């Protein structure tokens, strides 16, 4: 049996850094003079998983009870097959989940209850299946989409003014957020209210393009 620190180190080398089991056996044998076997490592990792799983469930529970939750996904290989590493983060924690699906079935495994907070995500359609109180689309992704339209699409003559006004509104919102700790509560609330009025006015106006001649506000 390995000590707890060596066991956790071996698991970190494999699951976090992606080292193969044979590589870990070689490293431990050469640098630590520890004779390990692949089967022995796997069995100890199974026991470690059983111990840590209760903590994992607690992290998931706290994430689902948070006021704001950021969600994202990235490709992840498992035994040579494509899976997806889902992450759900707050300022205090991050809960990871590996699943074969990149769609809503995976999200339903995490969101086992209605989410009462604000879900922050990109524009991936699977997130629309999550029942939540409020949604916030990632502003960085929105700005990237505006740039993508500029470079690769033919949005029409009204697009430059539309995109410029939206970029300015988003930029002002980001700058205000960065200054919130330096401003008084009254000043911050006043500027935030002003931004809200500008946003409502912008969304109330009619925006058209050659491909969508109707109101798309």
Backbone torsions as a table, in degrees:
resi	resn	phi	psi	omega
1	UNK	NA	137.8	177.3
2	UNK	-88.6	156.1	173.1
3	UNK	-70.4	164.2	-175.5
4	UNK	-60.6	-40.6	-177.2
5	UNK	-67.3	-42.2	178.6
6	UNK	-66.4	-39.9	178.9
7	UNK	-62.3	-47.2	179.7
8	UNK	-65.4	-38.1	177.3
9	UNK	-60.4	-44.0	-179.6
10	UNK	-64.1	-40.8	178.4
11	UNK	-65.7	-39.2	178.8
12	UNK	-64.8	-41.5	178.4
13	UNK	-61.0	-36.6	-176.7
14	UNK	-82.9	-53.9	-170.8
15	UNK	-85.1	-29.9	-179.3
16	UNK	-92.6	-41.7	-175.9
17	UNK	-99.4	-12.6	174.5
18	UNK	81.9	17.1	175.8
19	UNK	-70.2	143.1	177.6
20	UNK	-74.2	163.4	-179.6
21	UNK	-63.4	-40.4	179.6
22	UNK	-64.3	-35.7	177.1
23	UNK	-65.3	-40.8	-180.0
24	UNK	-65.8	-42.2	177.5
25	UNK	-59.1	-42.8	-179.8
26	UNK	-66.4	-43.1	-179.1
27	UNK	-63.1	-46.6	-178.7
28	UNK	-66.7	-37.1	-179.6
29	UNK	-69.2	-37.3	-176.7
30	UNK	-81.6	-48.0	-173.0
31	UNK	-87.6	-29.7	-174.9
32	UNK	-113.8	-4.1	-179.1
33	UNK	57.3	37.4	178.1
34	UNK	-107.5	125.4	178.9
35	UNK	-88.6	108.8	-179.5
36	UNK	-117.0	158.7	173.2
37	UNK	-122.5	154.4	-180.0
38	UNK	-61.1	-44.1	-179.8
39	UNK	-63.1	-39.7	179.1
40	UNK	-63.9	-41.0	177.8
41	UNK	-61.3	-46.8	-177.6
42	UNK	-61.9	-43.0	179.9
43	UNK	-62.5	-40.6	179.1
44	UNK	-69.0	-34.2	177.2
45	UNK	-66.6	-36.2	176.4
46	UNK	-61.9	-42.6	178.8
47	UNK	-66.9	-37.5	177.4
48	UNK	-63.9	-40.8	178.3
49	UNK	-60.0	-41.4	-180.0
50	UNK	-63.3	-36.2	179.5
51	UNK	-71.3	-42.2	-173.4
52	UNK	-83.4	-16.3	-172.4
53	UNK	-62.0	-35.1	178.2
54	UNK	-61.4	-39.8	177.1
55	UNK	-66.7	-38.6	177.6
56	UNK	-59.9	-44.6	178.3
57	UNK	-62.7	-35.7	178.2
58	UNK	-67.1	-39.7	177.1
59	UNK	-63.2	-42.9	177.6
60	UNK	-61.4	-42.6	179.8
61	UNK	-61.8	-44.6	179.5
62	UNK	-66.0	-36.3	177.3
63	UNK	-62.8	-41.9	-178.9
64	UNK	-71.2	-16.7	178.8
65	UNK	-99.7	4.6	-176.9
66	UNK	-77.8	161.0	179.0
67	UNK	-79.6	-35.1	179.6
68	UNK	-134.6	131.5	-177.8
69	UNK	-133.5	124.9	178.8
70	UNK	-96.5	129.1	-178.6
71	UNK	-120.5	142.6	177.7
72	UNK	-157.9	166.4	179.8
73	UNK	-146.2	150.5	179.9
74	UNK	-146.7	155.2	-179.6
75	UNK	-63.7	145.8	-176.8
76	UNK	-149.2	128.1	-178.0
77	UNK	-92.9	132.2	176.1
78	UNK	-128.8	113.5	-177.8
79	UNK	53.4	39.5	177.5
80	UNK	81.1	0.1	-178.8
81	UNK	-110.0	146.3	-178.1
82	UNK	-73.9	122.9	170.4
83	UNK	-122.4	-172.7	-179.5
84	UNK	-133.0	132.6	176.0
85	UNK	-95.9	108.1	177.9
86	UNK	-90.6	138.2	176.2
87	UNK	-126.5	138.9	178.9
88	UNK	-130.5	114.1	-167.3
89	UNK	-126.7	146.3	167.1
90	UNK	-123.4	-174.3	176.7
91	UNK	-70.9	-14.0	-174.6
92	UNK	-110.9	-19.2	-172.9
93	UNK	-155.0	163.3	170.6
94	UNK	-138.2	128.5	177.8
95	UNK	-110.6	123.2	179.8
96	UNK	-102.8	146.6	176.5
97	UNK	-143.3	126.6	177.9
98	UNK	-101.0	128.1	-178.3
99	UNK	-145.7	151.6	179.1
100	UNK	-70.4	-25.0	-175.6
101	UNK	-94.0	143.0	171.1
102	UNK	-104.1	6.1	-176.0
103	UNK	-102.3	-167.2	-176.6
104	UNK	-62.6	-29.9	177.8
105	UNK	-56.8	-36.2	177.5
106	UNK	-67.4	-42.5	-179.6
107	UNK	-63.6	-34.0	179.4
108	UNK	-67.6	-22.4	176.4
109	UNK	-73.1	-29.9	179.8
110	UNK	-87.5	-48.9	-178.8
111	UNK	-84.9	78.5	-178.0
112	UNK	-79.9	-2.0	177.1
113	UNK	-147.6	163.2	178.2
114	UNK	-63.4	133.0	-177.8
115	UNK	-88.0	120.7	-174.5
116	UNK	-87.6	-2.0	-177.6
117	UNK	-104.2	-157.6	178.8
118	UNK	-102.0	123.8	178.7
119	UNK	-96.1	122.4	179.9
120	UNK	-106.7	125.8	-177.7
121	UNK	-152.6	176.9	172.4
122	UNK	-86.3	-159.8	-174.8
123	UNK	-91.7	9.7	-180.0
124	UNK	-60.0	126.1	-171.1
125	UNK	-61.7	-24.9	-177.7
126	UNK	-60.1	-29.3	-178.0
127	UNK	-68.1	-17.4	179.0
128	UNK	-66.9	-18.7	-179.8
129	UNK	-78.7	-12.9	-178.2
130	UNK	-79.0	127.1	176.4
131	UNK	-84.6	115.4	-177.0
132	UNK	-145.0	163.4	-177.7
133	UNK	-71.0	-46.0	-177.6
134	UNK	-140.2	157.1	177.7
135	UNK	-126.8	146.0	173.4
136	UNK	-136.0	120.7	176.9
137	UNK	-82.5	139.9	-179.7
138	UNK	-58.8	123.0	-177.0
139	UNK	-69.0	-31.3	177.7
140	UNK	-62.5	-43.5	177.7
141	UNK	-64.9	-37.2	178.4
142	UNK	-63.7	-43.7	178.5
143	UNK	-64.9	-36.2	176.9
144	UNK	-65.3	-38.7	178.7
145	UNK	-65.6	-38.2	176.1
146	UNK	-61.5	-41.8	178.7
147	UNK	-66.5	-37.3	178.9
148	UNK	-62.5	-42.4	178.4
149	UNK	-62.9	-42.0	179.2
150	UNK	-57.4	-42.6	-171.5
151	UNK	-86.0	-36.9	-167.4
152	UNK	-119.4	-4.5	-178.5
153	UNK	-115.3	175.7	175.9
154	UNK	-122.6	77.5	-169.9
155	UNK	-75.4	-14.4	179.2
156	UNK	102.4	171.8	-172.5
157	UNK	-69.3	-23.2	-178.8
158	UNK	-82.8	-11.7	-174.5
159	UNK	-63.9	-47.2	-175.8
160	UNK	-54.2	-45.3	179.9
161	UNK	-66.6	-39.5	178.4
162	UNK	-61.5	-50.1	-177.4
163	UNK	-66.9	-38.6	-179.5
164	UNK	-62.7	-43.7	-179.2
165	UNK	-67.0	-39.3	179.9
166	UNK	-68.1	-41.9	177.9
167	UNK	-61.0	-41.7	-179.7
168	UNK	-63.9	-40.8	-179.7
169	UNK	-65.0	-45.0	179.1
170	UNK	-65.3	-43.3	179.3
171	UNK	-61.0	-42.1	178.1
172	UNK	-64.0	-37.2	179.1
173	UNK	-66.1	-42.2	179.6
174	UNK	-65.4	-42.1	179.3
175	UNK	-64.5	-38.6	178.2
176	UNK	-65.0	-41.0	179.1
177	UNK	-61.2	-39.6	-179.7
178	UNK	-69.4	-23.9	-178.1
179	UNK	-95.5	0.5	-171.1
180	UNK	-59.7	-32.7	-179.9
181	UNK	-77.0	-15.6	-178.7
182	UNK	-96.5	-12.8	-177.0
183	UNK	-101.5	154.0	173.7
184	UNK	-70.6	160.1	-179.3
185	UNK	-59.5	-39.8	-178.2
186	UNK	-66.9	-43.2	180.0
187	UNK	-65.7	-43.4	179.3
188	UNK	-62.2	-44.1	-179.8
189	UNK	-63.9	-39.0	179.9
190	UNK	-65.2	-45.0	-179.8
191	UNK	-68.6	-35.3	177.7
192	UNK	-66.8	-39.1	177.9
193	UNK	-63.8	-38.6	178.1
194	UNK	-63.6	-43.3	177.4
195	UNK	-62.6	-38.8	178.6
196	UNK	-63.0	-40.3	177.5
197	UNK	-63.8	-42.9	178.7
198	UNK	-62.8	-40.6	179.7
199	UNK	-65.0	-44.6	180.0
200	UNK	-63.8	-39.1	178.3
201	UNK	-65.6	-39.3	-179.5
202	UNK	-67.6	-43.4	-179.7
203	UNK	-71.5	-23.4	179.6
204	UNK	-78.8	-18.2	-179.7
205	UNK	-79.6	161.1	-178.1
206	UNK	-91.4	130.2	178.9
207	UNK	-122.5	123.7	-177.8
208	UNK	-125.3	157.8	175.4
209	UNK	-142.0	167.5	179.9
210	UNK	-59.3	-29.4	-178.4
211	UNK	-91.3	-17.7	179.1
212	UNK	-132.7	80.8	-174.2
213	UNK	-70.2	-13.8	-179.8
214	UNK	-85.9	173.9	-179.6
215	UNK	-65.6	124.0	179.8
216	UNK	-114.8	19.0	179.6
217	UNK	-71.8	NA	NA
